[in-house]
Amino acid sequence: MAKVTGIGGLFYKVADPAATRRWYAEHLGIEECEWGASLAWNDPNGATIWSPFAASSDYFGPGPQAFMANMRVDDLDALLAQLQAAGVTVVEARQDDEYGKFGWIIDCDGLRVELWQPPG
């Protein structure tokens, strides 16, 4: 059975993502980059990503959703098939790139959740 293996990241909307990244860098020592920060946990399967998005972003799907969890998974294709078979809404869009494979579902509360299979 495919499953979630950890939290891949926390994404949330703010008025000024660059200012938020600077604040966290200055006050909490989180090194900033264009999409937020990568918090390594000595885990060979990937880091946890912290990423503020512009308030106008549609990356979290339609509607007023202000945050989105990213869950690390061991087998994205198998998990999406399992979830779809169980009646969970699976978003048709997929993304495969150098950072791994990404897919999205809608949870029982109508929130979009990102599923991420790290590369390798």
C-alpha positions in Angstrom: 0.0 0.0 0.0 1.4 3.4 -1.0 1.4 5.9 1.9 2.5 9.3 3.2 6.0 9.2 4.7 6.3 12.8 6.1 5.4 16.4 5.8 6.9 17.8 2.6 6.1 21.4 3.3 3.8 24.1 4.5 2.6 26.6 2.0 0.5 29.7 2.9 -0.6 33.0 1.5 0.7 36.4 2.7 0.5 39.9 1.3 4.2 40.2 0.6 6.1 36.8 0.3 9.5 38.5 -0.1 9.1 40.6 3.1 7.9 37.4 5.0 10.9 35.5 3.8 13.2 38.4 4.9 11.5 38.5 8.4 12.0 34.8 9.0 15.6 35.0 7.8 16.3 37.9 10.1 14.5 36.7 13.2 14.6 32.9 13.0 17.6 32.3 10.8 15.7 30.5 8.1 17.8 31.1 4.9 15.6 32.5 2.2 15.4 31.6 -1.5 13.0 32.4 -4.2 10.3 30.0 -2.9 10.9 30.1 0.8 13.4 27.8 2.6 14.3 24.1 2.7 14.6 22.8 6.3 16.8 19.8 6.2 16.1 17.1 8.8 19.0 14.7 8.0 16.4 12.7 6.0 17.7 11.1 2.8 14.2 11.3 1.3 14.0 15.1 1.3 13.6 18.2 3.4 10.5 20.1 4.7 9.8 23.2 2.6 8.5 26.4 4.1 7.0 28.6 1.4 5.0 31.8 1.7 3.0 32.5 -1.5 1.5 35.7 -2.8 -2.1 36.3 -1.5 -3.2 36.3 -5.2 -1.7 32.9 -5.9 -4.0 30.3 -7.5 -1.5 27.4 -6.7 -3.7 26.2 -3.9 -6.6 25.8 -6.3 -9.8 27.9 -6.7 -11.4 29.6 -3.7 -10.2 31.3 -0.5 -7.9 28.5 0.8 -5.1 30.3 2.6 -2.7 27.4 3.2 -1.8 24.0 1.7 0.0 21.0 3.2 2.5 19.2 1.1 2.7 15.5 2.1 5.8 13.4 1.1 4.7 10.0 -0.3 6.5 6.8 -1.3 4.6 6.1 -4.6 2.6 9.0 -6.0 1.0 7.0 -8.9 -0.1 4.2 -6.6 -1.4 6.5 -3.9 -3.4 8.6 -6.4 -4.9 5.4 -7.8 -5.8 4.2 -4.3 -7.4 7.5 -3.4 -9.4 7.7 -6.6 -10.6 4.2 -6.1 -11.7 5.2 -2.6 -13.8 8.1 -3.9 -11.3 10.9 -3.1 -11.3 13.7 -5.5 -8.0 13.6 -7.4 -7.0 16.8 -9.3 -6.2 15.8 -12.9 -3.1 18.1 -13.2 0.3 16.4 -12.5 3.8 17.9 -12.4 7.0 15.9 -12.9 10.2 17.8 -12.7 13.7 17.9 -11.2 12.2 18.2 -7.7 10.1 15.1 -8.1 6.5 14.2 -8.9 3.5 16.2 -7.7 -0.2 15.5 -7.6 -3.1 17.0 -5.8 -6.2 15.8 -4.0 -9.2 17.5 -2.3 -9.6 16.4 1.3 -12.9 15.8 3.2 -13.1 19.5 4.1 -12.6 20.7 0.5 -9.0 21.7 1.0 -6.4 21.1 -1.7 -3.5 18.9 -0.5 -0.3 18.5 -2.5 1.3 15.0 -2.6 5.0 14.9 -3.4 7.2 12.0 -4.3 10.9 13.1 -4.1 13.2 12.4 -7.0 15.1 9.2 -7.1 
